[in-house]
Amino acid sequence: MSTADRSGGAGGMLAQPLRPPSAGRVLALLGLFVLGAVAGVAGALVQGGWFPGGLLLALAGSAGLFLGGAYALRARSGAVAPVAGWMAAVILLTASRPEGDFVFGAGAGSYLFLLGGMAVAVICATLGPGRQSDGPAVRLGK
């Protein structure tokens, strides 16, 4: 029996039908989304308060949440859910209110937080564990 036969055909996991996610997984992703929004709000407040240290703390906290979510769910979706929450919160905080109040100033720290957070999000989503087959561990060509 070849490895293509054991993995479900020539396409492996790609040839298998899609299964709906479990309710626990959906709740975990929703919780990570909310945690991402909280991290975005907290990071927006901290990065301006203590400029160099607060910016690093905010980015490190976001990176820990993104990568931790990916490893907790053993999938890249665990990193994407808090990233989506972080982006939603940060974008809502960049909009000015009718009174003229806003959270982000026009300084370099705000831009570093926004661009650095996006870079950290891409890095963590890329480094997160990908989908692995449930079959036996084999080497190709053996």
C-alpha positions as CSV (number, residue, x, y, z in Angstrom):
1,M,0.0,0.0,0.0
2,S,1.5,3.4,-1.0
3,T,1.4,6.5,1.1
4,A,-1.2,8.0,-1.3
5,D,-3.5,5.1,-0.6
6,R,-3.1,5.4,3.2
7,S,-3.7,9.2,3.2
8,G,-7.0,9.0,1.4
9,G,-6.0,9.4,-2.2
10,A,-3.6,11.4,-4.3
11,G,-4.5,14.7,-2.6
12,G,-4.2,13.5,1.0
13,M,-6.1,15.9,3.4
14,L,-7.2,18.1,0.5
15,A,-9.3,15.3,-0.9
16,Q,-11.2,14.7,2.3
17,P,-14.6,16.3,2.8
18,L,-14.9,19.3,5.1
19,R,-16.2,18.7,8.6
20,P,-18.0,21.4,10.6
21,P,-16.0,22.5,13.7
22,S,-17.2,21.3,17.1
23,A,-19.0,23.6,19.5
24,G,-16.1,23.7,21.9
25,R,-13.8,24.8,19.1
26,V,-16.2,27.6,18.1
27,L,-16.4,28.8,21.7
28,A,-12.6,28.7,22.0
29,L,-12.3,30.8,18.8
30,L,-14.9,33.3,20.0
31,G,-13.1,33.6,23.4
32,L,-9.8,34.2,21.6
33,F,-11.5,36.9,19.5
34,V,-12.7,38.6,22.6
35,L,-9.2,38.3,24.2
36,G,-7.7,39.8,21.1
37,A,-10.0,42.8,21.3
38,V,-9.1,43.2,25.0
39,A,-5.4,43.0,24.1
40,G,-5.9,45.6,21.4
41,V,-7.6,48.1,23.8
42,A,-5.0,47.5,26.6
43,G,-2.1,47.8,24.1
44,A,-3.5,51.1,22.8
45,L,-3.7,52.5,26.3
46,V,-0.3,51.2,27.5
47,Q,1.8,52.0,24.5
48,G,1.1,55.7,24.8
49,G,1.4,55.8,28.6
50,W,5.0,54.4,28.9
51,F,6.4,55.0,25.5
52,P,9.3,52.7,24.9
53,G,8.5,50.1,27.5
54,G,4.7,50.3,27.0
55,L,5.1,49.8,23.3
56,L,7.3,46.7,23.8
57,L,4.9,45.4,26.5
58,A,1.9,45.8,24.2
59,L,3.5,44.1,21.3
60,A,4.9,41.3,23.4
61,G,1.5,40.7,25.0
62,S,-0.2,40.6,21.6
63,A,2.4,38.2,20.3
64,G,2.0,35.9,23.3
65,L,-1.8,35.9,22.8
66,F,-1.6,35.2,19.0
67,L,1.0,32.5,19.2
68,G,-0.5,31.0,22.4
69,G,-3.9,30.7,20.7
70,A,-2.3,29.0,17.7
71,Y,-0.6,26.4,19.9
72,A,-3.6,26.0,22.2
73,L,-5.9,25.0,19.3
74,R,-3.1,23.3,17.3
75,A,-4.1,25.3,14.2
76,R,-3.4,28.6,12.6
77,S,-7.1,29.6,13.2
78,G,-6.1,29.9,16.9
79,A,-3.8,32.8,15.9
80,V,-6.2,34.3,13.3
81,A,-9.1,34.7,15.8
82,P,-7.3,36.9,18.3
83,V,-5.7,38.8,15.4
84,A,-9.2,39.6,14.1
85,G,-10.3,40.8,17.5
86,W,-7.2,42.9,17.9
87,M,-7.7,44.5,14.4
88,A,-11.3,45.2,15.1
89,A,-10.6,47.0,18.4
90,V,-7.6,48.9,17.1
91,I,-9.5,50.1,14.0
92,L,-12.4,51.2,16.1
93,L,-10.0,53.1,18.4
94,T,-8.4,55.0,15.5
95,A,-11.6,56.6,14.5
96,S,-12.2,60.0,16.0
97,R,-15.4,60.8,17.9
98,P,-17.7,63.7,17.2
99,E,-16.2,65.5,20.2
100,G,-12.8,65.3,18.7
101,D,-11.4,62.8,21.2
102,F,-9.3,59.9,20.0
103,V,-7.1,57.3,21.6
104,F,-4.2,57.2,19.2
105,G,-2.1,60.3,18.7
106,A,-0.1,61.2,15.6
107,G,3.2,60.2,17.2
108,A,5.7,57.6,16.1
109,G,4.6,55.3,19.0
110,S,1.1,54.9,17.6
111,Y,2.3,54.1,14.2
112,L,4.8,51.6,15.6
113,F,2.0,49.9,17.6
114,L,-0.3,49.7,14.6
115,L,2.3,48.5,12.1
116,G,4.3,46.4,14.6
117,G,1.1,44.7,15.7
118,M,0.2,43.8,12.1
119,A,3.7,42.4,11.6
120,V,3.5,40.4,14.8
121,A,0.1,39.1,13.7
122,V,1.5,37.9,10.4
123,I,4.6,36.3,12.0
124,C,2.5,34.5,14.6
125,A,0.0,33.2,12.1
126,T,2.8,31.9,9.9
127,L,4.7,30.3,12.8
128,G,1.6,28.6,14.2
129,P,1.2,24.9,13.7
130,G,-0.4,23.8,10.4
131,R,-2.7,21.0,9.8
132,Q,-1.2,17.6,10.3
133,S,-2.7,14.3,9.1
134,D,-3.9,11.8,11.6
135,G,-2.2,8.9,9.8
136,P,1.0,7.2,10.9
137,A,4.2,9.1,10.7
138,V,5.9,8.0,7.4
139,R,8.5,9.4,5.1
140,L,7.6,10.0,1.5
141,G,9.0,7.5,-0.9
142,K,9.3,4.7,1.6
